[in-house]
Amino acid sequence: MKTKALIIVMTLLAGIFFFQCESDDEVEEDEKVELTQDKLDKATSHLGDFTGQNFAHGGPEGISADSTIREVYGNVDQVGSSIEKGTLITKRTYKKNPDGSNGQLFVTFAMFKRESGYDSENADWEYVQMPADESIDYTEHPNGLLSEESVARGKLDGCISCHGAASGNDYLFTND
């Protein structure tokens, strides 16, 4: 009788242990986040316009920062000190017309906050660079198109080296 009870208890404990391990694996899988075209298209909360800053995103070589306008958008209404995974920030760089309005779109950049462990040394940001393309319908895809041919994406050294200099260790200049 004691042997049967011991076997039942051991079976229950093994089942609980197996169930717990399976649940942990599911949680880890749920923690991963990916940047998709749908998320990029929905990042339309205007976070600000910038011109004249002495940093990258100024457009093609030979175009000064004062000759561009950078519009910053996101999937959040504002960027605070606590940045959650899944946060997406885009920056569209336009040529500045003589009247101060937007001219030709040069490039769109995006930063997407990935899950913990994606790139721990660099605050887990994924970077995307999308040069302007006349074939893209920017009314449908206001932040560009995620396509293999026209996108640099991932742990981009140039982006990391610049954004690593942002104060506050959040890799964002919008909070500086």
Disulfide bonds with the S-S distance in Angstrom:
none
